[in-house]
Amino acid sequence: MVQFYPSSWYTTMEPSNKDELIAQFREEMHEEIEEAIEHHEFKMTQIGIMTLVAFLGILALSLKF
């Protein structure tokens, strides 16, 4: 989860650790994005299965009557 901090917490970055902090930020963002993608794929799979079940149910009802 992305957290926002008050502007009083901001400090200037030293050139020596700027690259390290940027790399850490990118890694955290990559992990968050991967988690969001997996969650989205899971939801889409559930919706697809529910749609298939509904379609098969309607098809079965139409053949029965």
SELORO-479201 format. One record per atom (N, C-alpha, C): residue number from 1; atom name; x, y, z. Coordinates in pm, 1 decimal. Layout:
   i at       c1       c2       c3
 NUM CA        X        Y        Z
...
END
This chain:
   i at       c1       c2       c3
   1  N     84.0   -117.4      0.0
   1 CA      0.0      0.0      0.0
   1  C     88.6    123.8      0.0
   2  N     54.7    217.7    -82.3
   2 CA    131.5    341.0    -92.7
   2  C     92.6    431.6     22.6
   3  N    192.6    487.2     89.8
   3 CA    168.1    577.0    201.9
   3  C    217.0    715.4    164.8
   4  N    141.0    814.2    206.3
   4 CA    178.3    951.7    181.4
   4  C    218.9   1014.7    313.6
   5  N    324.7   1090.4    313.4
   5 CA    378.4   1149.5    434.2
   5  C    366.4   1301.0    428.0
   6  N    355.6   1365.7    543.1
   6 CA    352.8   1512.7    545.0
   6  C    481.3   1569.7    486.1
   7  N    470.5   1688.3    427.2
   7 CA    586.5   1747.6    361.5
   7  C    699.4   1776.5    459.2
   8  N    669.1   1786.0    587.9
   8 CA    774.6   1811.3    686.1
   8  C    868.2   1690.9    700.3
   9  N    826.3   1575.3    651.7
   9 CA    909.8   1455.3    660.0
   9  C   1007.5   1445.5    544.4
  10  N    984.9   1524.6    440.0
  10 CA   1070.7   1516.3    321.7
  10  C   1207.9   1575.1    351.3
  11  N   1307.5   1509.2    299.7
  11 CA   1444.0   1559.8    311.4
  11  C   1510.1   1549.8    174.8
  12  N   1614.6   1624.6    156.1
  12 CA   1687.3   1611.7     30.6
  12  C   1769.9   1484.3     35.9
  13  N   1787.5   1423.0    -79.5
  13 CA   1862.9   1298.7    -85.8
  13  C   2008.9   1329.1   -115.2
  14  N   2093.5   1259.1    -45.1
  14 CA   2236.1   1268.5    -73.6
  14  C   2262.4   1195.0   -203.9
  15  N   2350.1   1245.0   -287.3
  15 CA   2378.8   1177.9   -414.8
  15  C   2426.1   1033.3   -395.9
  16  N   2489.9   1004.7   -283.4
  16 CA   2544.0    870.3   -264.4
  16  C   2434.1    766.8   -244.1
  17  N   2324.7    802.5   -178.7
  17 CA   2221.8    701.5   -155.5
  17  C   2098.2    723.8   -242.5
  18  N   2100.7    820.7   -332.9
  18 CA   1986.8    846.8   -420.2
  18  C   1957.4    725.7   -508.1
  19  N   2061.4    670.7   -569.6
  19 CA   2042.2    554.5   -657.3
  19  C   1987.7    435.4   -579.9
  20  N   2036.4    416.9   -457.9
  20 CA   1988.8    306.1   -374.4
  20  C   1841.3    324.5   -339.2
  21  N   1802.0    446.4   -303.8
  21 CA   1663.0    474.0   -268.4
  21  C   1570.7    458.9   -388.6
  22  N   1616.9    504.1   -503.7
  22 CA   1536.1    490.4   -624.9
  22  C   1520.7    342.6   -661.1
  23  N   1626.8    266.0   -648.8
  23 CA   1619.3    122.2   -676.8
  23  C   1524.6     52.4   -579.6
  24  N   1529.9     91.4   -453.8
  24 CA   1439.3     34.2   -353.5
  24  C   1294.5     69.4   -386.4
  25  N   1269.5    195.2   -423.7
  25 CA   1134.7    238.1   -460.7
  25  C   1084.0    158.7   -580.3
  26  N   1168.6    142.0   -680.8
  26 CA   1128.2     67.0   -800.0
  26  C   1095.9    -77.8   -766.0
  27  N   1174.7   -138.3   -678.4
  27 CA   1149.3   -276.5   -637.6
  27  C   1016.3   -287.7   -563.3
  28  N    989.3   -193.7   -473.9
  28 CA    862.1   -194.9   -400.5
  28  C    744.5   -176.7   -495.7
  29  N    759.1    -85.1   -592.0
  29 CA    651.6    -63.2   -688.2
  29  C    631.1   -187.4   -774.6
  30  N    740.4   -252.3   -814.3
  30 CA    730.6   -374.2   -895.5
  30  C    652.9   -481.3   -818.7
  31  N    683.5   -499.0   -690.5
  31 CA    614.0   -598.5   -609.3
  31  C    465.8   -565.1   -596.2
  32  N    433.3   -438.4   -572.0
  32 CA    293.5   -396.0   -559.6
  32  C    218.2   -419.5   -690.7
  33  N    280.8   -387.8   -802.3
  33 CA    215.6   -405.7   -932.0
  33  C    193.7   -553.2   -961.1
  34  N    293.4   -636.2   -931.9
  34 CA    278.2   -780.6   -953.7
  34  C    163.7   -836.4   -870.1
  35  N    152.6   -792.7   -745.5
  35 CA     43.8   -837.8   -658.2
  35  C    -91.2   -792.6   -713.7
  36  N    -98.9   -669.5   -760.8
  36 CA   -224.1   -617.7   -817.4
  36  C   -262.7   -694.2   -943.5
  37  N   -165.0   -727.4  -1026.3
  37 CA   -192.5   -803.2  -1148.9
  37  C   -244.8   -941.7  -1114.4
  38  N   -183.1  -1009.0  -1018.5
  38 CA   -228.7  -1142.1   -978.6
  38  C   -370.6  -1137.4   -923.5
  39  N   -400.8  -1034.7   -842.5
  39 CA   -535.0  -1019.6   -787.4
  39  C   -636.0   -996.6   -900.1
  40  N   -599.6   -913.4   -995.6
  40 CA   -688.2   -884.7  -1108.8
  40  C   -712.7  -1011.1  -1191.6
  41  N   -608.0  -1086.8  -1218.9
  41 CA   -622.8  -1210.0  -1296.0
  41  C   -713.4  -1309.1  -1223.8
  42  N   -700.4  -1318.1  -1091.8
  42 CA   -785.2  -1408.0  -1013.5
  42  C   -931.4  -1365.8  -1024.5
  43  N   -957.6  -1234.9  -1013.1
  43 CA  -1095.0  -1185.8  -1024.4
  43  C  -1151.4  -1212.5  -1163.1
  44  N  -1071.4  -1191.1  -1266.1
  44 CA  -1118.9  -1214.1  -1402.3
  44  C  -1147.2  -1362.5  -1425.4
  45  N  -1066.0  -1450.3  -1366.7
  45 CA  -1090.1  -1594.2  -1378.9
  45  C  -1222.0  -1631.2  -1311.3
  46  N  -1246.9  -1575.4  -1194.3
  46 CA  -1373.4  -1602.1  -1125.0
  46  C  -1492.0  -1554.9  -1208.6
  47  N  -1483.1  -1436.3  -1265.0
  47 CA  -1591.9  -1383.8  -1347.8
  47  C  -1613.6  -1473.2  -1469.2
  48  N  -1506.1  -1520.6  -1530.3
  48 CA  -1517.5  -1609.8  -1645.7
  48  C  -1584.8  -1740.7  -1610.1
  49  N  -1548.5  -1796.9  -1496.0
  49 CA  -1609.8  -1923.4  -1453.0
  49  C  -1757.6  -1903.4  -1421.8
  50  N  -1790.8  -1792.6  -1352.9
  50 CA  -1931.5  -1765.7  -1322.0
  50  C  -2012.6  -1744.7  -1449.6
  51  N  -1955.3  -1677.5  -1548.1
  51 CA  -2024.7  -1656.1  -1674.9
  51  C  -2046.5  -1789.1  -1746.8
  52  N  -1946.1  -1874.3  -1746.0
  52 CA  -1958.6  -2005.6  -1808.9
  52  C  -2066.3  -2088.9  -1740.9
  53  N  -2069.2  -2088.6  -1608.6
  53 CA  -2171.2  -2164.1  -1533.9
  53  C  -2309.8  -2109.3  -1565.5
  54  N  -2324.9  -1977.3  -1569.3
  54 CA  -2455.3  -1918.3  -1601.2
  54  C  -2497.9  -1956.3  -1742.5
  55  N  -2405.2  -1949.8  -1836.5
  55 CA  -2436.7  -1986.1  -1975.0
  55  C  -2478.6  -2132.5  -1983.5
  56  N  -2404.0  -2220.9  -1917.3
  56 CA  -2439.3  -2363.1  -1920.6
  56  C  -2572.8  -2388.6  -1852.0
  57  N  -2600.2  -2314.1  -1744.8
  57 CA  -2729.2  -2328.4  -1677.0
  57  C  -2844.6  -2286.3  -1766.3
  58  N  -2829.5  -2175.4  -1835.5
  58 CA  -2934.7  -2129.9  -1927.3
  58  C  -2950.8  -2228.1  -2042.8
  59  N  -2840.0  -2278.1  -2092.3
  59 CA  -2845.6  -2376.8  -2200.8
  59  C  -2915.9  -2503.8  -2154.5
  60  N  -2884.0  -2549.2  -2034.1
  60 CA  -2948.2  -2669.1  -1980.2
  60  C  -3098.2  -2646.9  -1962.1
  61  N  -3138.4  -2530.5  -1913.2
  61 CA  -3279.7  -2500.4  -1897.1
  61  C  -3351.1  -2494.7  -2030.0
  62  N  -3284.4  -2438.7  -2130.5
  62 CA  -3348.6  -2429.8  -2260.5
  62  C  -3366.0  -2567.8  -2324.3
  63  N  -3276.6  -2658.8  -2299.0
  63 CA  -3289.8  -2794.9  -2352.5
  63  C  -3393.0  -2874.3  -2274.5
  64  N  -3412.2  -2843.2  -2148.3
  64 CA  -3506.1  -2917.1  -2064.2
  64  C  -3650.2  -2878.2  -2099.0
  65  N  -3673.5  -2752.5  -2130.7
  65 CA  -3809.3  -2707.4  -2155.3
  65  C  -3836.9  -2692.8  -2299.2
END
